[in-house]
């Protein structure tokens, strides 16, 4: 089961931003991945994708690494 998480971060100039991540649980393993996305729609789309593809909780960290690499190259 994957759920959207929302956090607030502050930059060095005290500007506050909402960021979005994923909480993941399969009953045995629970993991939390905060502040992956700045855009809530991207976060929701990612959660829908991993839910539809039935990605295991133990595999999600590899997909998040890929997402971060893609976002950093934009």
N, C-alpha and C positions, 0 to 999 in steps of 0.2 A: 504494500500500500504506500502510495506516495502522496505527500501533502505539501502545498505551498507554504513557505514560511516567509515572514516579513520582518526585517530588522531595520534599524536606523544606524547610519554611520555618520561620523563627523570628520571633515577634512581638516587640514592644518589651519585653515582660515575660519574655522567654526561654522562652516556651511553644513547643514544637515541634509542627508539624502536617505530615501527609502530604497532598500535593496531587497532582492528576493532570492530565495534558495529553496532547497528541497529537504523535507524530513522523510526518511524512508524506514519502513519496518516490514518484516515478514513474519513476525511473531517470535522468532528466535534472535534476530539481529535488528538493532535499531541504530540508524546513523543519521546525522544531521549535517547538511552542507549549506552553510549560510553564505550570503552575499556573492552569489554567482552572477546574477543579472541585475541591471539597473532598470530594465523594462519589464513590467508585470506580464505583458502579453507574451514576451519571449519565454518567461518562466512557466507560464501556463501551457504554452505550446510544447515545451520540453517535457513537462510532467505528463501531458497527454500522450506524447510520443513514447516515453518509457513505459507508461501504463498499457498502451495499445500493443506494444511489442513484447510485453510481459518480461521486461528486463529484471533480472534478479538483483536484489539489494547488494550482493557482493560484487556485482559488475558495474554498478552505477558510477563508482568513482572514476573508472576508466572513461566513461562517456563524458563525465564532467570535465576531466582533463582535456578531452578533445574539444569540448565547447569553449573552454577558456582559451585554448590555443587559437581557435577560429576567431573568437572575439578580439583577441590581442592583435591579430593580423589585419583587422579591418581598419 
